[in-house]
Amino acid sequence: MTHLDPALRESATFDRATIRDIQRAADSGIYRIRGWGAKRSLPHFDDLLFLGASVSRYPLEGYREACGTDVVIGARHGAVPLHLDIPVTIAGMSFGALSANAKEALGRGASAVGTSTTTGDGGMTPEEREHSKTLVYQYLPSRYGMNPDAIRRADAIEIVLGQGAKPGGGGMLLGQKITERVAAMRTLPVGIDQRSPSRHPDWTGPDDLTIKIAELRELTDWQKPILVKVGASRPYYDTALAVKAGADAVVLDGMQGGTAATQDVFIEHVGIPTLAAIRPAVDALQELGVHREVQLIVSGGIRSGADVAKALALGADAVSIGTAALIALGDNSPRFAEEYESLGSAAGFYEDFQDGRDPAGITTQDPELASRLDPVAGGERLANYLRVLTMEAQTIARACGKSHVLNLEPEDLVALTVEASAMARVPLAGTTWIPGRL
């Protein structure tokens, strides 16, 4: 048995992980790229609790009393809105970052429960359109795969100005994932690393967003709702400017949002937590008199029906999931434990999505690996997961006496920590105190 010298201990500033990162940087001269999302401990929905009904509030009875979950998105300017059966959507993840089978599976799973999925960078694949009952087309700074005909065939358009894992930064797609098909869709050379730009080429300020929204409305004969996605950094101002530019809905992505590939230093040190971003965005909507008219879709770290319910209670109209959807498809499955270990990782820890060697066949363009994911079975798994999220949110809403999940409100919540109380602006549990509020 090895006995450690009790006089030896790590420095809080220079712990073993930090020392390894410095040594890796010194050895290679290359900054670290990875996927997955922020790993540091951040205030999140776990720091909030619901106040279930008892004497002062009247709960709904189990599954015998109805609790609605439907949501309408994008009716503000007369477009054909999205009618979703559940308030959980699938976030944009590109064909390129994901395999074609994974994109198809996402469409199948979302359609099975009556919700939407989103294209991501690089355009729309035929499989994705065919198997997505409701498909949102992402319009990104790169314009990779941008096709006016595909935009017209989508059910809504999402103008991406930022992503939670990297607000202010563009994405990456390394050469090993740029196959002939990916390259053809993006008009790129095969096998060459690609970095997406951080802003739209025709963007010099907020006024240009108004022009861009008008152009897209003209392109689609005013029939498609226009969503604007921002990475959480200045949510009050970004939401207000998006609304004034004409957005039908705002997608707000917190820093717990995942990514297929970007700098580790970006993931961990840029942006603000999802929990801290929601209330300022709701403030902007309320002050402009458009809360619930302009929908707020929150993403970044949504894992359970409790997370869904808490986001809705804080003022969101819906949530969007990315990382959790990939896990539901089979990402990081113990089934491939030996192969993850051979890559220097382990099931549940694999994060090198940029390498294109994913044993589960989800974040790869390798034909042999990609064939491992059955899109039908993957879609069924995702649909099961989405149903569970919805039932969990309904269970909480009924316990709070609500006949619809969108009737949840901040009064139904308390916080466990001072930080969460201040960010969510709900009382510290057992008190009436909200830090910073009289």
DALINTA-V299371 format. One record per helix or strand of 3 or more residues. SS is the DSSP state (@ for helix, = for strand). FROM is the first residue (numbers start at 1). TO is the last residue. If there is no record, write none. Layout:
ss from to
SS FROM TO
SS FROM TO
This chain:
ss from to
@ 16 28
@ 45 47
= 48 50
= 71 73
= 82 84
= 88 90
@ 100 112
= 116 118
@ 126 131
= 134 139
@ 148 153
= 156 160
@ 164 166
@ 175 177
@ 180 186
@ 206 219
= 224 231
@ 235 245
= 249 253
@ 264 269
@ 274 287
= 294 299
@ 305 313
= 318 321
@ 323 329
@ 334 342
@ 353 355
@ 367 370
@ 375 399
@ 405 407
@ 410 412
= 413 415
@ 418 424
